[in-house]
Amino acid sequence: MSHESNLEQARAIAAKVECFVRQEIIPYERDERWGSHGPSGDMVQEMRDRARSAGVLTPHILGDGRHLTHRATALVLQAAGLSPLGPVAVNVSAPDEGNMFLLGRIATPGQKDRFLQPLVEGRARSAFFMTEPAADDGAGSDPSMLKTLARQDGEDWIINGRKAFITGADGARVGIVMAMSDQGATMFLVDLPNPAIRIERVLDTIDGSMPGGHAIVAIDDLRVPPGQILGTPGEGFKYAQVRLAPARLTHCMRWLGACRRAQEIAIAYAVRREAFGKLLIDHEGVGFMLADNKIELQQAQLMIDWCAGVLDSGAPGTLESSMTKVSVSEALFRIADRCIQVMGGTGVTRDTVVELIFRELRAFRIYDGPSEVHRWSLAKSIKRDALNRTQS
Ligand SMILES: Cc1cc2nc3c(=O)[nH]c(=O)nc-3n(C[C@H](O)[C@H](O)[C@H](O)COP(=O)(O)OP(=O)(O)OC[C@H]3O[C@@H](n4cnc5c(N)ncnc54)[C@H](O)[C@@H]3O)c2cc1C
């Protein structure tokens, strides 16, 4: 399929998703089953049943199993992101979307049938087990600090360790566990729940849209047969990169959609509410905040499209996705912050979804690589290039 017809198809899908999210999912933002650890399992299934009926479930993976290009995916995920519940409802949310992408790339046909298909069908959720508790000096910003160990016992593998911030572990049916083996970092596919994988507690965090929240998990003598290794032992960090560059970008896409919605809500407030004898938007301070938002929304869009184009070219896009993640996550945080300011006291209440979007964006500056780690990687590459230039 040509690039243009892929985009054209995506525009039609995005329009359908937007209509669905606005009409059927935004009302769920008032649902009492949406708690501080995300929407409940039955609420997720109910929203997904509606998405299935509307023909918008897992909309970025086409009926024949093909994945939309990254450029085309950007259109669809932005539309889904118009509500923080939209991505979960249409099955393009983190971590499932990134996990589906990884399994699509690396898993064997048998592994795809068993672990990927239920995810694509929206009948199961998944979790990605990489980060470890800071208290254990485990892997965080620096994945090479990985402490979870996998040792061979005959044909099988036995895994022991602790993990932290595992989004959606509570309620997930598919797990991808990263552990260190003699061959190096290795990914294992596991069925969940599993008696050897115990949720110690679900953390109370600033954000609140991801089902299951973010858990601390103990892994005790988890036995995994060889057929459940994802790819090749020792290639885990390489596969993490395969997952991470596009996953960072899809976060940018979804949260861009959310910020467009926050801007709509702030504009609606500013063109209705008056102070000192005129509409808020006619006060330069307010108008300029909304104008700055418009500028930064457009910049974020351009960064996303640029990085998506790089990934579509087949390049790994490591530096490009770092630049985009830093730029977009920080711009969107400023945008959500200005939306709150424009709305005065109402902005910090839960009467609108703007307050949640702001909190979600605070967390986004940390997961999938804190801004500083991306800047540090970029600085290293700048130094490398400079030294190469002086040597040649
Ligand atoms: C909401 C949320 C969901 C998450 N979901 C998952 C998940 O599903 N699965 C999973 O495996 N992990 C998940 N994580 C974990 C996330 O990937 C880590 O929080 C992140 O990698 C940072 O690790 P850390 O928290 O241990 O911070 P640390 O490694 O302790 O770093 C703390 C701070 O140090 C600074 N820093 C670190 N290195 C550098 C450097 N080189 N240069 C400059 N400054 C530096 C940064 O400011 C950083 O924020 C999630 C996190 C959050 C907040």
The ligand as an SDF file (V2000), in Angstrom:
LIG
                    3D

 53 58  0  0  0  0  0  0  0  0999 V2000
    3.6210    6.0580   35.6510 C   0  0  0  0  0  0  0  0  0  0  0  0
    4.7810    5.1430   35.4040 C   0  0  0  0  0  0  0  0  0  0  0  0
    4.5800    3.9470   34.7020 C   0  0  0  0  0  0  0  0  0  0  0  0
    5.6380    3.0770   34.4810 C   0  0  0  0  0  0  0  0  0  0  0  0
    5.4080    1.8740   33.8690 N   0  0  0  0  0  0  0  0  0  0  0  0
    6.4160    0.9730   33.7570 C   0  0  0  0  0  0  0  0  0  0  0  0
    6.1840   -0.3380   33.2300 C   0  0  0  0  0  0  0  0  0  0  0  0
    5.0610   -0.6830   32.8540 O   0  0  0  0  0  0  0  0  0  0  0  0
    7.2100   -1.2110   33.1710 N   0  0  0  0  0  0  0  0  0  0  0  0
    8.4600   -0.8750   33.5780 C   0  0  0  0  0  0  0  0  0  0  0  0
    9.3530   -1.7120   33.4710 O   0  0  0  0  0  0  0  0  0  0  0  0
    8.7240    0.3610   34.0910 N   0  0  0  0  0  0  0  0  0  0  0  0
    7.7310    1.2810   34.1920 C   0  0  0  0  0  0  0  0  0  0  0  0
    7.9710    2.5290   34.7380 N   0  0  0  0  0  0  0  0  0  0  0  0
    9.2880    2.8310   35.2370 C   0  0  0  0  0  0  0  0  0  0  0  0
   10.0250    3.9010   34.4740 C   0  0  0  0  0  0  0  0  0  0  0  0
   10.4670    3.4150   33.2520 O   0  0  0  0  0  0  0  0  0  0  0  0
   11.1540    4.3920   35.3970 C   0  0  0  0  0  0  0  0  0  0  0  0
   10.5250    5.1440   36.4180 O   0  0  0  0  0  0  0  0  0  0  0  0
   12.1810    5.2280   34.6910 C   0  0  0  0  0  0  0  0  0  0  0  0
   12.9570    4.4340   33.8300 O   0  0  0  0  0  0  0  0  0  0  0  0
   13.1310    5.8990   35.6950 C   0  0  0  0  0  0  0  0  0  0  0  0
   13.6650    4.9590   36.5800 O   0  0  0  0  0  0  0  0  0  0  0  0
   13.6020    5.2380   38.1670 P   0  0  0  0  0  0  0  0  0  0  0  0
   12.2000    5.5790   38.5180 O   0  0  0  0  0  0  0  0  0  0  0  0
   14.2280    4.0930   38.8540 O   0  0  0  0  0  0  0  0  0  0  0  0
   14.4380    6.5630   38.3710 O   0  0  0  0  0  0  0  0  0  0  0  0
   16.0110    6.6450   38.6890 P   0  0  0  0  0  0  0  0  0  0  0  0
   16.7570    5.7310   37.8010 O   0  0  0  0  0  0  0  0  0  0  0  0
   16.2060    6.5360   40.1380 O   0  0  0  0  0  0  0  0  0  0  0  0
   16.3220    8.1380   38.2190 O   0  0  0  0  0  0  0  0  0  0  0  0
   15.8640    9.2660   38.9880 C   0  0  0  0  0  0  0  0  0  0  0  0
   16.1990   10.5390   38.2510 C   0  0  0  0  0  0  0  0  0  0  0  0
   17.6130   10.6420   38.0830 O   0  0  0  0  0  0  0  0  0  0  0  0
   17.8950   11.4040   36.9300 C   0  0  0  0  0  0  0  0  0  0  0  0
   18.8490   10.6880   36.0730 N   0  0  0  0  0  0  0  0  0  0  0  0
   18.9990    9.3460   35.9170 C   0  0  0  0  0  0  0  0  0  0  0  0
   19.9770    9.0770   35.0230 N   0  0  0  0  0  0  0  0  0  0  0  0
   20.4400   10.2790   34.5970 C   0  0  0  0  0  0  0  0  0  0  0  0
   21.4350   10.6890   33.6730 C   0  0  0  0  0  0  0  0  0  0  0  0
   22.1540    9.7990   32.9440 N   0  0  0  0  0  0  0  0  0  0  0  0
   21.6510   12.0240   33.5030 N   0  0  0  0  0  0  0  0  0  0  0  0
   20.9210   12.9300   34.1870 C   0  0  0  0  0  0  0  0  0  0  0  0
   19.9720   12.6020   35.0670 N   0  0  0  0  0  0  0  0  0  0  0  0
   19.7270   11.3020   35.2730 C   0  0  0  0  0  0  0  0  0  0  0  0
   16.5650   11.6690   36.2050 C   0  0  0  0  0  0  0  0  0  0  0  0
   16.1290   12.9840   36.5190 O   0  0  0  0  0  0  0  0  0  0  0  0
   15.6460   10.6420   36.8370 C   0  0  0  0  0  0  0  0  0  0  0  0
   14.2880   11.0640   36.8220 O   0  0  0  0  0  0  0  0  0  0  0  0
    6.9230    3.4240   34.9420 C   0  0  0  0  0  0  0  0  0  0  0  0
    7.1140    4.6200   35.6220 C   0  0  0  0  0  0  0  0  0  0  0  0
    6.0630    5.4730   35.8580 C   0  0  0  0  0  0  0  0  0  0  0  0
    6.3070    6.7490   36.6230 C   0  0  0  0  0  0  0  0  0  0  0  0
  1  2  1  0
  2  3  1  0
  2 52  2  0
  3  4  2  0
  4  5  1  0
  4 50  1  0
  5  6  2  0
  6  7  1  0
  6 13  1  0
  7  8  2  0
  7  9  1  0
  9 10  1  0
 10 11  2  0
 10 12  1  0
 12 13  2  0
 13 14  1  0
 14 15  1  0
 14 50  1  0
 15 16  1  0
 16 17  1  0
 16 18  1  0
 18 19  1  0
 18 20  1  0
 20 21  1  0
 20 22  1  0
 22 23  1  0
 23 24  1  0
 24 25  2  0
 24 26  1  0
 24 27  1  0
 27 28  1  0
 28 29  2  0
 28 30  1  0
 28 31  1  0
 31 32  1  0
 32 33  1  0
 33 34  1  0
 33 48  1  0
 34 35  1  0
 35 36  1  0
 35 46  1  0
 36 37  1  0
 36 45  1  0
 37 38  2  0
 38 39  1  0
 39 40  1  0
 39 45  2  0
 40 41  1  0
 40 42  2  0
 42 43  1  0
 43 44  2  0
 44 45  1  0
 46 47  1  0
 46 48  1  0
 48 49  1  0
 50 51  2  0
 51 52  1  0
 52 53  1  0
M  END
$$$$
